[in-house]
Amino acid sequence: MKKLVPDPPVTDLTYQAAKSQATQVMDTLSNIIIQYLDAEAPALRSSLLENMSIQTNQLQALLAHMKAQEAKA
């Protein structure tokens, strides 16, 4: 399955930029979860689950980058 959103280019991000993006992704993920809990249509719930998965993958990449930046410091 083709990803709807590409992975973020984490190699050029500073720690603070990654932290800011991670915060935005967490906020987006939270909003999607709320929509999922309120949704009744199976097709919508499926789409929201896919979006949660994508956001979680982005968050994981950003947090890994932040961890690597901390290790360098």
Backbone bond lengths (Angstrom), bond angles and torsions (degrees), N, CA, C in turn:
res aa  C-N    CA-C-N  psi(-1)  N-CA   C-N-CA  omega(-1)  CA-C   N-CA-C  phi
1 M - - - 1.445 - - 1.530 108.45 -
2 K 1.301 115.87 134.42 1.450 121.22 179.33 1.522 110.27 -76.90
3 K 1.339 115.24 134.35 1.465 119.50 178.20 1.521 109.81 -68.57
4 L 1.311 116.00 139.32 1.457 121.20 176.93 1.526 111.63 -76.89
5 V 1.314 115.78 -31.15 1.458 121.55 -178.62 1.527 107.60 -126.96
6 P 1.333 117.80 125.23 1.464 119.00 -179.41 1.525 111.64 -70.50
7 D 1.327 115.23 159.10 1.459 119.67 176.34 1.523 109.28 -63.09
8 P 1.326 117.21 145.08 1.463 119.39 -179.88 1.527 110.83 -69.66
9 P 1.333 117.03 147.62 1.471 119.53 177.90 1.523 110.11 -77.33
10 V 1.319 115.88 80.87 1.459 120.27 -171.23 1.525 113.12 -75.21
11 T 1.307 119.57 -16.65 1.460 120.30 -175.52 1.524 113.00 -64.61
12 D 1.319 118.69 -29.41 1.462 121.52 -177.86 1.528 113.15 -96.98
13 L 1.308 117.37 1.54 1.461 120.25 -176.54 1.525 111.74 -83.41
14 T 1.312 114.75 136.96 1.457 118.89 170.13 1.525 107.98 -75.58
15 Y 1.310 115.71 168.13 1.465 120.21 177.64 1.524 110.38 -57.92
16 Q 1.333 116.65 -46.14 1.467 120.49 -177.35 1.523 111.74 -66.19
17 A 1.339 117.38 -38.33 1.462 120.25 178.12 1.525 110.76 -66.13
18 A 1.331 116.53 -41.00 1.466 120.57 178.03 1.527 110.18 -64.68
19 K 1.325 116.24 -40.25 1.462 120.75 178.83 1.527 110.54 -62.96
20 S 1.327 116.44 -42.73 1.459 120.93 178.96 1.527 110.75 -63.79
21 Q 1.323 117.04 -44.79 1.462 120.12 179.15 1.522 111.01 -65.85
22 A 1.334 117.19 -39.42 1.465 120.55 178.95 1.530 110.27 -61.89
23 T 1.317 116.86 -39.30 1.457 121.04 177.69 1.526 110.56 -62.64
24 Q 1.323 116.82 -42.27 1.465 120.61 178.63 1.525 111.14 -65.46
25 V 1.336 116.90 -40.88 1.464 120.56 179.39 1.530 109.89 -64.87
26 M 1.340 117.15 -41.01 1.465 120.21 178.42 1.529 111.02 -62.37
27 D 1.321 116.75 -40.29 1.464 120.58 178.34 1.527 110.23 -64.42
28 T 1.326 116.59 -44.81 1.464 120.89 177.70 1.517 110.90 -61.45
29 L 1.332 116.97 -44.84 1.462 121.64 179.43 1.527 110.53 -60.35
30 S 1.309 117.03 -42.70 1.457 121.27 178.22 1.526 111.43 -59.73
31 N 1.329 116.43 -43.42 1.469 120.67 179.04 1.524 111.46 -65.19
32 I 1.330 116.86 -39.57 1.462 120.15 179.02 1.523 110.02 -65.38
33 I 1.322 117.55 -40.54 1.469 120.93 178.86 1.526 110.48 -61.02
34 I 1.320 116.78 -43.21 1.464 120.53 178.44 1.526 110.18 -61.78
35 Q 1.333 116.98 -43.33 1.467 120.41 177.75 1.519 110.64 -62.40
36 Y 1.334 116.58 -41.28 1.463 120.86 179.97 1.528 110.61 -61.16
37 L 1.326 116.61 -44.70 1.464 120.23 -179.00 1.523 112.16 -64.68
38 D 1.321 117.12 -28.69 1.464 121.56 179.61 1.529 113.41 -88.20
39 A 1.326 116.98 -18.04 1.468 121.00 -175.04 1.524 111.27 -74.66
40 E 1.314 114.85 145.86 1.461 120.69 177.42 1.524 111.91 -116.08
41 A 1.319 117.90 -32.11 1.461 121.74 -176.92 1.529 110.17 -69.74
42 P 1.322 117.49 126.41 1.467 120.91 -179.05 1.531 113.64 -56.42
43 A 1.324 117.38 -39.08 1.467 119.77 -179.58 1.528 110.83 -65.84
44 L 1.307 116.76 -40.21 1.466 120.72 178.60 1.526 110.16 -66.97
45 R 1.322 117.15 -43.55 1.471 120.78 179.27 1.523 110.54 -61.32
46 S 1.317 117.20 -39.65 1.456 121.59 178.72 1.522 110.94 -63.74
47 S 1.317 115.95 -44.41 1.465 121.13 178.30 1.531 111.15 -62.83
48 L 1.312 116.25 -42.52 1.463 120.16 179.53 1.529 111.33 -66.13
49 L 1.323 117.30 -37.21 1.468 120.39 175.90 1.524 110.79 -62.05
50 E 1.317 116.47 -41.85 1.468 120.47 177.87 1.528 110.23 -62.97
51 N 1.318 116.31 -42.19 1.462 120.12 177.94 1.524 111.70 -64.35
52 M 1.329 116.85 -38.16 1.470 119.60 176.64 1.523 110.44 -62.31
53 S 1.314 116.58 -40.54 1.453 121.15 179.08 1.532 111.39 -62.28
54 I 1.316 116.17 -43.94 1.468 121.02 179.38 1.521 110.58 -63.48
55 Q 1.320 116.78 -46.23 1.466 120.43 179.98 1.527 111.05 -63.35
56 T 1.334 116.44 -38.85 1.460 120.43 178.76 1.522 110.46 -64.11
57 N 1.332 117.24 -41.01 1.462 120.39 177.96 1.525 111.33 -63.85
58 Q 1.318 117.04 -41.11 1.461 120.00 177.69 1.524 110.99 -64.34
59 L 1.311 116.11 -42.37 1.458 120.31 179.33 1.523 110.63 -62.80
60 Q 1.315 116.88 -42.39 1.457 121.13 178.94 1.532 110.62 -60.44
61 A 1.329 117.42 -43.43 1.470 120.77 179.07 1.526 111.22 -64.28
62 L 1.313 116.47 -42.06 1.464 119.76 179.55 1.527 111.73 -65.74
63 L 1.335 116.90 -42.07 1.463 120.15 179.70 1.527 111.28 -67.02
64 A 1.322 116.87 -37.00 1.471 120.06 176.04 1.529 110.50 -63.87
65 H 1.319 116.51 -39.35 1.462 120.32 177.95 1.532 110.36 -65.17
66 M 1.312 116.92 -42.31 1.457 120.44 177.94 1.526 111.06 -61.94
67 K 1.318 116.63 -41.14 1.461 121.06 178.36 1.522 110.80 -62.91
68 A 1.338 116.94 -41.19 1.456 120.79 178.03 1.527 111.02 -65.84
69 Q 1.321 117.09 -37.86 1.467 120.85 177.32 1.523 110.83 -64.70
70 E 1.322 116.93 -39.69 1.469 120.71 178.41 1.533 111.18 -65.10
71 A 1.323 116.19 -36.88 1.468 120.30 -179.47 1.523 111.60 -66.78
72 K 1.333 116.58 -30.04 1.463 121.23 179.15 1.524 111.49 -73.64
73 A 1.323 116.53 -27.40 1.477 121.19 -174.54 1.514 112.08 -74.79
